[in-house]
Amino acid sequence: MSKKIFKEYIQGQGCLFPMNLGDKIPQNAPVRLVSQIIDKLDISKIIDTYKGGGTSSYHPRMMLKIVVWGYLNNIYILSENRRC
């Protein structure tokens, strides 16, 4: 089985403006609750579906947070062939 390689996922990553993206998110923001809940989930079955090899992937935990947050905010991505 090939080794699973994910793109680096550092939630506290610093940048130029602001020094930490988390500084722009209020402490009581709902997105922080979603992040905390998903951080506690066992996603080993999701990770096991990755075959590995090839280029690195975005971490499944990060992608799950994006999908859940989108659904909670009624944001859905349609494929190119579908119309709203």
KELODREN-314894 format. One line per field, with one value per residue: x, y, z of N, C-alpha, C in turn; residue number from 0. Coordinates in steps of 0.1 Angstrom, whole numbers, plus 5000, padded with zeros to 4 digits. Layout:
// KELODREN-314894
n.c1: c(X; ...)
n.c2: c(Y; ...)
n.c3: c(Z; ...)
ca.c1: c(X; ...)
ca.c2: c(Y; ...)
ca.c3: c(Z; ...)
c.c1: c(X; ...)
c.c2: c(Y; ...)
c.c3: c(Z; ...)
seq: c(NUM; ...)
// end
This chain:
// KELODREN-314894
n.c1: c(5008; 5006; 5021; 5002; 5000; 4996; 4988; 5005; 4989; 4983; 4967; 4971; 4987; 5009; 5008; 5014; 4994; 4966; 4989; 4982; 4956; 4935; 4932; 4915; 4890; 4863; 4863; 4839; 4827; 4806; 4820; 4843; 4833; 4823; 4848; 4861; 4844; 4847; 4874; 4875; 4863; 4865; 4881; 4892; 4883; 4876; 4902; 4914; 4903; 4919; 4942; 4969; 5001; 5011; 5005; 5004; 4975; 4948; 4942; 4919; 4904; 4904; 4890; 4866; 4857; 4853; 4832; 4811; 4808; 4800; 4775; 4761; 4757; 4742; 4756; 4763; 4781; 4777; 4781; 4797; 4779; 4754; 4726; 4715)
n.c2: c(4988; 5022; 5051; 5075; 5109; 5141; 5175; 5201; 5210; 5234; 5248; 5271; 5287; 5313; 5345; 5374; 5395; 5391; 5383; 5359; 5340; 5332; 5353; 5370; 5359; 5360; 5349; 5337; 5328; 5309; 5293; 5284; 5266; 5246; 5238; 5228; 5206; 5189; 5185; 5166; 5144; 5110; 5103; 5082; 5062; 5076; 5086; 5062; 5055; 5068; 5063; 5069; 5078; 5096; 5132; 5154; 5156; 5177; 5179; 5155; 5162; 5190; 5195; 5184; 5202; 5224; 5216; 5210; 5235; 5250; 5237; 5243; 5270; 5272; 5270; 5257; 5238; 5236; 5213; 5219; 5213; 5216; 5237; 5264)
n.c3: c(5000; 4992; 5007; 5025; 5017; 5028; 5022; 5040; 5070; 5090; 5115; 5131; 5115; 5106; 5090; 5069; 5071; 5089; 5116; 5126; 5113; 5129; 5146; 5135; 5138; 5159; 5194; 5202; 5178; 5157; 5139; 5152; 5170; 5153; 5142; 5166; 5172; 5150; 5151; 5172; 5162; 5151; 5123; 5110; 5093; 5071; 5063; 5058; 5033; 5014; 4989; 4987; 4974; 4944; 4941; 4970; 4992; 5003; 5038; 5051; 5073; 5074; 5050; 5056; 5075; 5060; 5042; 5061; 5073; 5051; 5044; 5067; 5064; 5042; 5017; 4987; 4963; 4930; 4902; 4871; 4850; 4860; 4867; 4886)
ca.c1: c(5000; 5013; 5020; 4993; 5007; 4986; 4994; 5006; 4977; 4987; 4956; 4977; 4997; 5011; 5010; 5018; 4983; 4972; 5000; 4975; 4943; 4926; 4930; 4904; 4878; 4860; 4864; 4826; 4822; 4802; 4830; 4852; 4826; 4824; 4862; 4864; 4837; 4853; 4887; 4873; 4858; 4874; 4879; 4902; 4877; 4878; 4916; 4917; 4899; 4929; 4951; 4983; 5008; 5008; 5007; 4998; 4961; 4944; 4939; 4905; 4898; 4902; 4880; 4853; 4853; 4848; 4819; 4801; 4805; 4792; 4762; 4754; 4755; 4735; 4765; 4765; 4788; 4771; 4790; 4796; 4768; 4741; 4722; 4707)
ca.c2: c(5000; 5035; 5060; 5086; 5122; 5152; 5189; 5206; 5216; 5240; 5257; 5283; 5292; 5327; 5351; 5388; 5403; 5393; 5374; 5346; 5341; 5330; 5365; 5377; 5352; 5362; 5337; 5331; 5326; 5295; 5285; 5278; 5254; 5235; 5233; 5220; 5194; 5181; 5181; 5155; 5132; 5099; 5102; 5072; 5055; 5085; 5086; 5048; 5055; 5074; 5052; 5073; 5080; 5109; 5144; 5154; 5160; 5185; 5170; 5153; 5170; 5204; 5195; 5181; 5214; 5233; 5211; 5212; 5249; 5254; 5233; 5251; 5283; 5270; 5272; 5245; 5239; 5227; 5210; 5228; 5209; 5218; 5251; 5267)
ca.c3: c(5000; 4991; 5018; 5024; 5019; 5028; 5022; 5053; 5076; 5103; 5117; 5137; 5106; 5106; 5077; 5071; 5077; 5103; 5119; 5127; 5108; 5140; 5153; 5128; 5141; 5173; 5202; 5203; 5165; 5155; 5131; 5161; 5176; 5143; 5142; 5178; 5172; 5140; 5156; 5181; 5155; 5146; 5109; 5105; 5082; 5059; 5059; 5052; 5019; 5006; 4985; 4988; 4961; 4936; 4948; 4983; 4992; 5014; 5049; 5051; 5085; 5069; 5039; 5063; 5082; 5049; 5038; 5071; 5075; 5039; 5046; 5078; 5059; 5029; 5006; 4980; 4951; 4919; 4892; 4859; 4842; 4867; 4868; 4898)
c.c1: c(5009; 5011; 5011; 5001; 4997; 4994; 4995; 4994; 4981; 4976; 4961; 4987; 4997; 5012; 5012; 5006; 4971; 4982; 4994; 4961; 4932; 4923; 4919; 4890; 4875; 4860; 4850; 4819; 4818; 4812; 4840; 4846; 4826; 4838; 4865; 4857; 4844; 4867; 4886; 4868; 4869; 4872; 4888; 4896; 4877; 4892; 4920; 4912; 4909; 4939; 4966; 4989; 5004; 5011; 5000; 4983; 4959; 4940; 4924; 4897; 4895; 4891; 4866; 4848; 4847; 4834; 4808; 4798; 4797; 4778; 4754; 4751; 4748; 4743; 4767; 4772; 4781; 4782; 4788; 4784; 4755; 4739; 4714; 4692)
c.c2: c(5012; 5043; 5071; 5099; 5133; 5165; 5193; 5213; 5221; 5251; 5271; 5290; 5307; 5332; 5366; 5396; 5394; 5382; 5360; 5348; 5340; 5343; 5373; 5371; 5354; 5349; 5330; 5328; 5312; 5287; 5278; 5266; 5243; 5229; 5224; 5207; 5184; 5176; 5168; 5143; 5122; 5098; 5092; 5064; 5063; 5085; 5072; 5047; 5061; 5063; 5056; 5074; 5093; 5121; 5144; 5159; 5169; 5175; 5168; 5160; 5184; 5205; 5192; 5194; 5224; 5229; 5213; 5226; 5254; 5250; 5240; 5265; 5283; 5274; 5259; 5247; 5230; 5224; 5219; 5226; 5212; 5233; 5252; 5268)
c.c3: c(5000; 5004; 5015; 5026; 5018; 5028; 5037; 5058; 5090; 5106; 5123; 5128; 5106; 5092; 5080; 5077; 5078; 5105; 5121; 5122; 5118; 5147; 5147; 5131; 5156; 5181; 5203; 5189; 5163; 5147; 5140; 5168; 5166; 5142; 5154; 5177; 5162; 5144; 5166; 5175; 5151; 5131; 5102; 5093; 5069; 5054; 5053; 5038; 5009; 5002; 4986; 4974; 4954; 4944; 4961; 4982; 5003; 5025; 5049; 5062; 5080; 5059; 5046; 5070; 5071; 5045; 5048; 5073; 5063; 5040; 5056; 5074; 5045; 5017; 5000; 4967; 4941; 4909; 4880; 4851; 4848; 4868; 4880; 4896)
seq: c(0; 1; 2; 3; 4; 5; 6; 7; 8; 9; 10; 11; 12; 13; 14; 15; 16; 17; 18; 19; 20; 21; 22; 23; 24; 25; 26; 27; 28; 29; 30; 31; 32; 33; 34; 35; 36; 37; 38; 39; 40; 41; 42; 43; 44; 45; 46; 47; 48; 49; 50; 51; 52; 53; 54; 55; 56; 57; 58; 59; 60; 61; 62; 63; 64; 65; 66; 67; 68; 69; 70; 71; 72; 73; 74; 75; 76; 77; 78; 79; 80; 81; 82; 83)
// end
